[in-house]
């Protein structure tokens, strides 16, 4: 499990403090964004993406002070992170973990924040003409707003790239697949996929469909948590172990998070 960078630990504490100082019962994404403005890694990304940090600070503070009156409480209990707040942190952790990194930073959290598209936090960033793509471009390649190559090194904790300029540690350029997807075959080869229990028929049926000449697109449908991803990982494991027909032995499965 990746650990939090020291700066991020302070940022998360500040987010809760932002809520506590206003006697808000919950710590929301807007409290988190206000704290990220003061996070070195998060602030560097926002600045590179053309965000006016001073203006953004005033906008967020005004929103918190005027629109969150209903969140005020007389209790002395610590503010509780909202579900959206927790989702952003969890998503940042998962992205860092899937990319093989060890440390989660404010830059990772800022990118994960864009998954909460209906939040005012994202709306305020979009008002500053900042998008998730802008953030990822700077983190991965050191490319600021408007395609300008910046001299400064991209912030620590790049979610999609190990090194600046979009290169891996071995000096090779990362492809779009490397940056935005998880290679399930590689995950299986690394021993990070558990044996699939009780889903053999589903995997076998998937193999049959994939081997068809036409209509060969299997689709898993179900509620979150029922095991759809586990089936795909189980198939990747079978491919790696050579337990599939010849036509699939060179197949590679990539996982793309459409909400990221």
C-alpha positions in Angstrom: 0.0 0.0 0.0 1.5 3.4 -1.0 2.2 5.8 1.8 1.2 9.5 2.0 3.9 12.1 1.3 4.6 14.3 4.3 3.3 17.3 2.5 0.1 15.4 1.7 -0.4 14.4 5.3 -0.2 18.0 6.3 -2.6 19.0 3.4 -5.2 16.4 4.6 -4.9 17.8 8.1 -5.4 21.3 6.8 -8.5 20.2 4.9 -10.0 18.9 8.1 -8.9 22.1 9.9 -10.5 24.2 7.2 -13.8 22.6 8.1 -13.2 22.7 11.9 -12.3 26.4 11.8 -15.7 27.1 10.2 -17.4 24.7 12.6 -18.5 22.6 9.6 -19.8 19.1 10.4 -18.3 17.7 7.3 -15.0 18.1 5.4 -15.9 18.4 1.7 -14.0 18.5 -1.6 -14.0 22.3 -1.4 -12.2 22.1 1.9 -9.8 19.7 0.3 -9.2 22.0 -2.7 -8.5 24.9 -0.4 -5.8 22.8 1.3 -4.4 21.7 -2.0 -3.7 25.3 -3.0 -1.1 25.4 -0.2 0.2 21.9 -1.0 3.6 22.3 -2.8 2.9 19.6 -5.4 -0.7 20.5 -5.9 0.1 24.2 -6.2 2.9 23.6 -8.7 0.5 21.6 -10.9 -2.2 24.3 -10.7 0.2 27.1 -11.4 1.6 25.3 -14.4 -2.0 24.9 -15.7 -2.5 28.6 -15.6 -4.5 28.8 -12.3 -4.4 32.1 -10.4 -3.9 30.6 -6.9 -4.8 33.9 -5.1 -8.1 34.3 -7.0 -9.0 30.6 -6.6 -8.3 30.9 -2.8 -10.7 33.8 -2.5 -13.4 32.1 -4.6 -13.2 28.9 -2.5 -13.2 30.7 0.8 -16.2 32.8 -0.2 -18.1 29.7 -1.2 -17.3 27.9 2.1 -18.2 30.9 4.2 -21.4 31.7 2.4 -22.9 28.5 1.0 -22.1 26.1 3.9 -24.1 27.6 6.6 -26.2 24.5 6.9 -23.1 22.5 7.7 -22.4 24.5 10.8 -22.7 22.7 14.1 -22.3 23.6 17.8 -20.8 20.2 18.6 -17.0 19.9 19.3 -16.7 16.7 17.3 -14.1 16.6 14.6 -15.4 17.1 11.0 -16.0 13.9 9.1 -14.8 13.6 5.4 -17.7 13.3 3.0 -18.0 10.3 0.7 -16.7 12.3 -2.2 -13.6 13.3 -0.2 -12.9 9.7 0.7 -13.4 8.6 -2.9 -10.8 11.1 -4.2 -8.2 9.9 -1.7 -9.0 6.2 -2.4 -8.8 6.8 -6.2 -5.4 8.6 -5.8 -4.1 5.7 -3.8 -5.3 3.1 -6.4 -3.7 5.1 -9.2 -0.4 5.3 -7.5 -0.5 1.7 -6.5 -1.4 0.5 -10.0 1.4 2.5 -11.5 4.0 0.9 -9.2 4.8 4.0 -7.2 5.2 4.1 -3.4 4.1 7.6 -2.4 0.8 9.5 -2.9 1.2 13.3 -3.2 -1.0 16.3 -3.6 -0.5 16.1 -7.4 -2.1 12.6 -7.4 -5.0 13.9 -5.2 -5.5 16.9 -7.5 -5.9 14.7 -10.6 -8.2 12.3 -8.7 -10.3 15.3 -7.7 -11.4 15.7 -11.3 -13.3 12.4 -11.1 -15.9 14.3 -9.0 -17.2 16.2 -11.9 -20.4 17.5 -10.3 -18.5 19.1 -7.4 -18.0 22.8 -7.0 -14.3 22.1 -6.4 -14.0 20.9 -10.0 -16.2 23.7 -11.2 -13.9 26.3 -9.7 -10.9 24.7 -11.4 -12.7 24.6 -14.7 -13.5 28.3 -14.2 -9.8 28.8 -14.2 -9.7 26.9 -17.5 -7.9 23.9 -16.0 -8.8 20.4 -17.0 -7.6 17.0 -15.9 -5.7 16.6 -19.1 -3.8 19.8 -18.3 -2.8 18.3 -15.0 -1.8 15.0 -16.4 0.2 16.6 -19.2 2.3 18.6 -16.7 2.7 15.7 -14.3 3.7 13.3 -17.0 5.6 15.4 -19.5 6.4 18.8 -17.8 4.1 20.5 -20.4 2.3 23.5 -19.0 -0.8 25.2 -20.2 -0.8 25.9 -24.0 1.8 23.2 -24.7 4.7 25.2 -23.3 7.6 23.0 -22.1 8.5 24.1 -18.6 12.1 24.0 -17.4 11.1 23.0 -13.9 10.9 19.4 -13.0 7.4 17.9 -12.7 6.2 17.5 -9.2 6.9 14.4 -7.1 4.4 11.7 -7.3 3.6 11.7 -11.0 0.7 9.3 -11.4 1.3 8.3 -15.0 5.1 8.6 -15.3 8.1 7.6 -13.3 10.3 10.4 -14.6 9.8 13.8 -16.1 9.5 14.4 -19.8 7.2 11.3 -20.0 10.1 8.8 -19.7 10.3 5.7 -17.6 13.3 5.1 -15.4 14.9 3.0 -18.2 14.8 6.1 -20.5 12.0 4.8 -22.8 9.1 6.9 -23.7 5.8 5.9 -22.1 2.9 5.2 -24.5 -0.6 6.3 -23.9 -1.4 2.8 -22.7 1.3 3.0 -20.1 0.1 6.3 -18.8 -3.7 5.7 -18.7 -4.2 2.0 -18.3 -3.2 -0.9 -16.1 -1.7 -3.9 -17.9 -3.5 -6.9 -16.3 -1.1 -9.4 -17.9 1.9 -7.6 -16.2 0.0 -7.5 -13.0 -0.6 -11.3 -13.2 3.0 -11.9 -14.1 4.0 -9.9 -11.0 1.9 -12.2 -8.8 -0.6 -9.4 -7.9 -3.6 -11.3 -9.2 -5.2 -13.8 -6.8 -6.5 -17.2 -8.1 -10.0 -16.9 -9.3 -12.4 -19.0 -7.2 -15.8 -20.1 -8.4 -15.8 -18.1 -11.7 -14.3 -20.7 -14.0 -17.4 -21.0 -16.2 -17.5 -17.2 -16.7 -13.8 -17.2 -17.8 -14.2 -20.2 -20.0 -17.3 -18.6 -21.7 -15.3 -15.4 -22.2 -12.5 -17.4 -23.9 -15.1 -18.9 -26.2 -16.5 -15.6 -27.2 -13.1 -14.0 -27.8 -12.2 -16.9 -30.1 -15.1 -16.3 -32.4 -14.6 -14.8 -35.8 -17.4 -12.3 -35.3 -19.5 -11.1 -32.4 -16.4 -11.6 -30.2 -16.9 -8.8 -27.7 -17.7 -10.1 -24.2 -19.5 -7.7 -21.9 -19.7 -8.1 -18.1 -22.8 -6.5 -16.5 -23.4 -6.2 -12.8 -23.4 -4.0 -9.7 -20.1 -2.7 -8.3 -18.3 -5.4 -6.3 -19.8 -8.5 -7.9 -16.5 -9.5 -9.4 -16.4 -8.2 -13.0 -12.8 -7.0 -12.7 -11.8 -10.3 -11.0 -13.0 -12.2 -14.1 -10.9 -10.0 -16.3 -7.9 -10.5 -14.0 -8.6 -14.2 -14.0 -8.5 -14.3 -17.8 -5.2 -12.3 -17.8 -3.8 -14.9 -15.4 -4.8 -17.8 -17.7 -3.2 -16.0 -20.7 0.1 -15.5 -18.7 0.1 -19.2 -17.7 -0.6 -20.3 -21.2 -4.0 -21.9 -20.4 -5.8 -20.4 -23.4 -6.2 -21.4 -27.0 -3.3 -20.5 -29.4 -5.2 -17.6 -30.8 -5.2 -15.8 -27.4 -1.7 -16.7 -26.2 -0.3 -13.3 -27.3 -3.3 -11.4 -26.1 -2.8 -8.5 -23.6 -5.6 -7.2 -21.4 -5.6 -3.5 -20.4 -7.8 -1.9 -17.8 -9.0 1.6 -18.4 -10.8 3.6 -15.6 -13.3 5.6 -17.6 -14.2 7.8 -14.6 -10.6 8.8 -14.0 
